[in-house]
Amino acid sequence: MDLEFIFETNVINITILLGGLIYLLSGALSDSLAERQQKILGAIQESEERLQEATKRLDESTTQLTQAQIVIESIKTDAATTAQQVKSGVLTDGKAEIERLTASAKSQIITIEAKVRKQISEYVAALALKRITSQLESKLTSNLQ
């Protein structure tokens, strides 16, 4: 029995010790758990605030992207219009230049034709004078003989 008594006493002592420890440590453990709970709740709240901030930034970025795409489309449209206007202007200027060059070439051809006709006329006149002079000289020579 003695062993049984020691065993029962040990069990009672351990139970009392555990009860005392639980009683004494429960306050500290409660405080520690409450503090931990507050830290976790603070972290959750901070995470939610960051999520809201990130969502807000995403919305702003999406709006900016949409606006940028509108501006890009506007620039593309303006560029296409400007390119068409430049092309049309170049074609018009080119056509006018071709017409001017054609008119200039025709004018030069007419001038050259006139010069050639004048030279031919002068050549024919000179030839005729030479022939007449030759004939007159030959008649004079034959008359003088």
C-alpha atoms as a printed R data frame, in Angstrom:
    type eleno elety resid chain resno      x      y        z
1   ATOM     1    CA   MET     A     1  0.000  0.000    0.000
2   ATOM     2    CA   ASP     A     2  2.763  2.206    0.600
3   ATOM     3    CA   LEU     A     3  3.570  2.284   -3.051
4   ATOM     4    CA   GLU     A     4  0.016  2.921   -3.890
5   ATOM     5    CA   PHE     A     5 -0.109  5.752   -1.470
6   ATOM     6    CA   ILE     A     6  3.006  7.324   -2.962
7   ATOM     7    CA   PHE     A     7  1.563  6.922   -6.387
8   ATOM     8    CA   GLU     A     8 -1.740  8.513   -5.375
9   ATOM     9    CA   THR     A     9  0.114 11.293   -3.650
10  ATOM    10    CA   ASN     A    10  2.229 11.896   -6.752
11  ATOM    11    CA   VAL     A    11 -0.877 12.006   -8.890
12  ATOM    12    CA   ILE     A    12 -2.500 14.451   -6.476
13  ATOM    13    CA   ASN     A    13  0.676 16.560   -6.347
14  ATOM    14    CA   ILE     A    14  0.977 16.589  -10.138
15  ATOM    15    CA   THR     A    15 -2.695 17.518  -10.438
16  ATOM    16    CA   ILE     A    16 -2.293 20.337   -7.938
17  ATOM    17    CA   LEU     A    17  0.876 21.485   -9.676
18  ATOM    18    CA   LEU     A    18 -0.820 21.417  -13.059
19  ATOM    19    CA   GLY     A    19 -3.850 23.238  -11.690
20  ATOM    20    CA   GLY     A    20 -1.604 25.887  -10.156
21  ATOM    21    CA   LEU     A    21  0.419 26.263  -13.350
22  ATOM    22    CA   ILE     A    22 -2.725 26.563  -15.425
23  ATOM    23    CA   TYR     A    23 -4.135 29.095  -13.003
24  ATOM    24    CA   LEU     A    24 -0.944 31.112  -12.903
25  ATOM    25    CA   LEU     A    25 -0.100 30.853  -16.601
26  ATOM    26    CA   SER     A    26 -3.626 31.253  -17.918
27  ATOM    27    CA   GLY     A    27 -3.499 35.042  -17.516
28  ATOM    28    CA   ALA     A    28 -0.148 35.331  -19.283
29  ATOM    29    CA   LEU     A    29 -1.282 32.865  -21.920
30  ATOM    30    CA   SER     A    30 -4.527 34.796  -22.403
31  ATOM    31    CA   ASP     A    31 -2.611 38.045  -22.734
32  ATOM    32    CA   SER     A    32 -0.180 36.453  -25.170
33  ATOM    33    CA   LEU     A    33 -2.997 34.984  -27.249
34  ATOM    34    CA   ALA     A    34 -4.923 38.281  -27.187
35  ATOM    35    CA   GLU     A    35 -1.780 40.145  -28.299
36  ATOM    36    CA   ARG     A    36 -1.196 37.605  -31.047
37  ATOM    37    CA   GLN     A    37 -4.831 37.925  -32.117
38  ATOM    38    CA   GLN     A    38 -4.456 41.733  -32.308
39  ATOM    39    CA   LYS     A    39 -1.304 41.401  -34.425
40  ATOM    40    CA   ILE     A    40 -3.068 39.000  -36.793
41  ATOM    41    CA   LEU     A    41 -6.132 41.268  -37.044
42  ATOM    42    CA   GLY     A    42 -3.828 44.258  -37.703
43  ATOM    43    CA   ALA     A    43 -2.006 42.318  -40.420
44  ATOM    44    CA   ILE     A    44 -5.330 41.307  -41.994
45  ATOM    45    CA   GLN     A    45 -6.577 44.899  -41.913
46  ATOM    46    CA   GLU     A    46 -3.303 46.146  -43.402
47  ATOM    47    CA   SER     A    47 -3.544 43.507  -46.137
48  ATOM    48    CA   GLU     A    48 -7.111 44.565  -46.908
49  ATOM    49    CA   GLU     A    49 -6.012 48.213  -47.126
50  ATOM    50    CA   ARG     A    50 -3.176 47.236  -49.473
51  ATOM    51    CA   LEU     A    51 -5.641 45.229  -51.561
52  ATOM    52    CA   GLN     A    52 -7.958 48.231  -51.809
53  ATOM    53    CA   GLU     A    53 -5.016 50.465  -52.745
54  ATOM    54    CA   ALA     A    54 -3.849 47.969  -55.369
55  ATOM    55    CA   THR     A    55 -7.385 47.692  -56.761
56  ATOM    56    CA   LYS     A    56 -7.622 51.481  -56.928
57  ATOM    57    CA   ARG     A    57 -4.268 51.684  -58.737
58  ATOM    58    CA   LEU     A    58 -5.362 48.948  -61.125
59  ATOM    59    CA   ASP     A    59 -8.543 50.860  -61.927
60  ATOM    60    CA   GLU     A    60 -6.537 54.049  -62.492
61  ATOM    61    CA   SER     A    61 -4.059 52.201  -64.695
62  ATOM    62    CA   THR     A    62 -6.901 50.651  -66.685
63  ATOM    63    CA   THR     A    63 -8.426 54.093  -67.189
64  ATOM    64    CA   GLN     A    64 -5.070 55.504  -68.271
65  ATOM    65    CA   LEU     A    65 -4.572 52.586  -70.658
66  ATOM    66    CA   THR     A    66 -7.976 53.199  -72.208
67  ATOM    67    CA   GLN     A    67 -7.196 56.898  -72.593
68  ATOM    68    CA   ALA     A    68 -3.786 56.092  -74.089
69  ATOM    69    CA   GLN     A    69 -5.409 53.726  -76.590
70  ATOM    70    CA   ILE     A    70 -7.865 56.470  -77.581
71  ATOM    71    CA   VAL     A    71 -4.973 58.902  -78.073
72  ATOM    72    CA   ILE     A    72 -3.049 56.297  -80.092
73  ATOM    73    CA   GLU     A    73 -6.051 55.723  -82.355
74  ATOM    74    CA   SER     A    74 -6.439 59.476  -82.772
75  ATOM    75    CA   ILE     A    75 -2.758 59.804  -83.679
76  ATOM    76    CA   LYS     A    76 -3.049 56.935  -86.166
77  ATOM    77    CA   THR     A    77 -6.092 58.551  -87.770
78  ATOM    78    CA   ASP     A    78 -4.351 61.936  -87.920
79  ATOM    79    CA   ALA     A    79 -1.223 60.326  -89.358
80  ATOM    80    CA   ALA     A    80 -3.237 58.543  -92.041
81  ATOM    81    CA   THR     A    81 -5.042 61.783  -92.917
82  ATOM    82    CA   THR     A    82 -1.781 63.720  -93.012
83  ATOM    83    CA   ALA     A    83 -0.133 61.026  -95.137
84  ATOM    84    CA   GLN     A    84 -3.047 61.126  -97.580
85  ATOM    85    CA   GLN     A    85 -2.860 64.932  -97.742
86  ATOM    86    CA   VAL     A    86  0.910 64.831  -98.308
87  ATOM    87    CA   LYS     A    87  0.507 62.151 -100.968
88  ATOM    88    CA   SER     A    88 -2.197 64.169 -102.693
89  ATOM    89    CA   GLY     A    89 -0.058 67.309 -102.483
90  ATOM    90    CA   VAL     A    90  2.979 65.512 -103.894
91  ATOM    91    CA   LEU     A    91  0.918 64.080 -106.734
92  ATOM    92    CA   THR     A    92 -0.591 67.489 -107.493
93  ATOM    93    CA   ASP     A    93  2.823 69.158 -107.363
94  ATOM    94    CA   GLY     A    94  4.302 66.391 -109.505
95  ATOM    95    CA   LYS     A    95  1.542 66.748 -112.070
96  ATOM    96    CA   ALA     A    96  2.035 70.532 -112.171
97  ATOM    97    CA   GLU     A    97  5.807 70.050 -112.539
98  ATOM    98    CA   ILE     A    98  5.289 67.574 -115.386
99  ATOM    99    CA   GLU     A    99  2.937 70.018 -117.119
100 ATOM   100    CA   ARG     A   100  5.451 72.826 -116.662
101 ATOM   101    CA   LEU     A   101  8.291 70.698 -118.026
102 ATOM   102    CA   THR     A   102  6.114 69.596 -120.957
103 ATOM   103    CA   ALA     A   103  5.228 73.198 -121.763
104 ATOM   104    CA   SER     A   104  8.883 74.190 -121.454
105 ATOM   105    CA   ALA     A   105  9.938 71.329 -123.745
106 ATOM   106    CA   LYS     A   106  7.288 72.306 -126.319
107 ATOM   107    CA   SER     A   107  8.466 75.912 -126.157
108 ATOM   108    CA   GLN     A   108 12.079 74.834 -126.671
109 ATOM   109    CA   ILE     A   109 11.074 72.616 -129.605
110 ATOM   110    CA   ILE     A   110  9.224 75.523 -131.217
111 ATOM   111    CA   THR     A   111 12.238 77.793 -130.665
112 ATOM   112    CA   ILE     A   112 14.627 75.191 -132.115
113 ATOM   113    CA   GLU     A   113 12.307 74.641 -135.108
114 ATOM   114    CA   ALA     A   114 12.239 78.375 -135.740
115 ATOM   115    CA   LYS     A   115 16.052 78.544 -135.566
116 ATOM   116    CA   VAL     A   116 16.403 75.547 -137.884
117 ATOM   117    CA   ARG     A   117 13.930 77.085 -140.377
118 ATOM   118    CA   LYS     A   118 15.797 80.382 -140.241
119 ATOM   119    CA   GLN     A   119 19.124 78.603 -140.772
120 ATOM   120    CA   ILE     A   120 17.640 76.618 -143.666
121 ATOM   121    CA   SER     A   121 16.203 79.807 -145.167
122 ATOM   122    CA   GLU     A   122 19.528 81.588 -144.774
123 ATOM   123    CA   TYR     A   123 21.345 78.571 -146.250
124 ATOM   124    CA   VAL     A   124 18.926 78.405 -149.197
125 ATOM   125    CA   ALA     A   125 19.220 82.162 -149.700
126 ATOM   126    CA   ALA     A   126 23.014 81.968 -149.520
127 ATOM   127    CA   LEU     A   127 23.018 79.034 -151.917
128 ATOM   128    CA   ALA     A   128 20.692 80.888 -154.289
129 ATOM   129    CA   LEU     A   129 22.901 83.981 -154.131
130 ATOM   130    CA   LYS     A   130 25.956 81.864 -154.726
131 ATOM   131    CA   ARG     A   131 24.318 80.187 -157.684
132 ATOM   132    CA   ILE     A   132 23.099 83.479 -159.106
133 ATOM   133    CA   THR     A   133 26.516 85.000 -158.546
134 ATOM   134    CA   SER     A   134 28.085 82.027 -160.261
135 ATOM   135    CA   GLN     A   135 25.713 82.301 -163.170
136 ATOM   136    CA   LEU     A   136 26.242 86.032 -163.448
137 ATOM   137    CA   GLU     A   137 29.989 85.607 -163.327
138 ATOM   138    CA   SER     A   138 29.848 82.929 -165.940
139 ATOM   139    CA   LYS     A   139 27.632 85.142 -168.197
140 ATOM   140    CA   LEU     A   140 29.936 88.074 -167.614
141 ATOM   141    CA   THR     A   141 32.922 85.974 -168.385
142 ATOM   142    CA   SER     A   142 31.263 84.645 -171.520
143 ATOM   143    CA   ASN     A   143 30.175 88.201 -172.496
144 ATOM   144    CA   LEU     A   144 33.621 89.530 -171.894
145 ATOM   145    CA   GLN     A   145 35.178 86.973 -174.042
